Every structure is written in C-alpha cells, then in structure tokens.
C-alpha cells in the first residue's frame, strides 16, 4: 500500500471531520467525514483546491482563522475554536514538516463530552 493511500485510510477511520489547509489557506485534504459534513450537511460544493474562506466567508470567521493561524505558527499550540451546534469541540492544529516549518493546519472536531472520573487514569 502506498503511503498516501495509507494516510487517507487512517484519516478516514476517525469518526469526525478532519480538514487540512495549507499556508495559503487552500483546502488540500478532507477525510470522508469532512466531505460528508461540508457537502451533504452544510451544502457546500467541492472545497478541495479552494480557499478555506469560501466556506468561512463571514469577516469574523475569516479573522478568527487568520489570528489562530498566526498564534499556532508562533507558539505551536492547538487553537480551540469553540463548540458547534452538533455539540462538537472544534480545534485548529498546526502541521509542521520535519524541519519544524509550518506547512498548514488541520481543522478537527471532537465530541464535547465530559467522561466521569475513573480512578487509575
């Protein structure tokens, strides 16, 4: 199996949307849940190769993405965007190459649940 196919299979195994956006704010990769979410649920057309601002077209959203990107580039930490209407936490996470240079970021979702404390964990 080729590395690209393996990576796509790994990303498709996550049960929430994952989108990779490059340094020019162009959508380069979407896992199957992201495609379903943005195409079927949100009604967007093809997003691959398009600006992330095509689906985040409100000035406040665009500014939030640019600010988060600058912070991630500077400090390397994930950026918590908020909780969406589906009760999912939305994060932006910087992606760096082997030399430590920022090559873009992923937008990822997680179910917003608080698990009960279990002793020993």
C-alpha positions, 0 to 999 in steps of 0.5 A: 500500500502506498503511503498516501493511500495509507494516510487517507485510510487512517484519516478516514477511520476517525469518526469526525471531520478532519480538514487540512489547509495549507499556508495559503489557506487552500483546502488540500485534504478532507477525510470522508467525514469532512466531505460528508459534513461540508457537502451533504450537511452544510451544502457546500460544493467541492472545497478541495483546491479552494480557499478555506474562506469560501466556506468561512466567508463571514469577516469574523470567521475569516479573522478568527482563522487568520489570528489562530493561524498566526498564534499556532505558527508562533507558539505551536499550540492547538487553537480551540475554536469553540463548540458547534451546534452538533455539540462538537469541540472544534480545534485548529492544529498546526502541521509542521514538516520535519524541519519544524516549518509550518506547512498548514493546519488541520481543522478537527472536531471532537465530541464535547463530552465530559467522561466521569472520573475513573480512578487509575487514569 
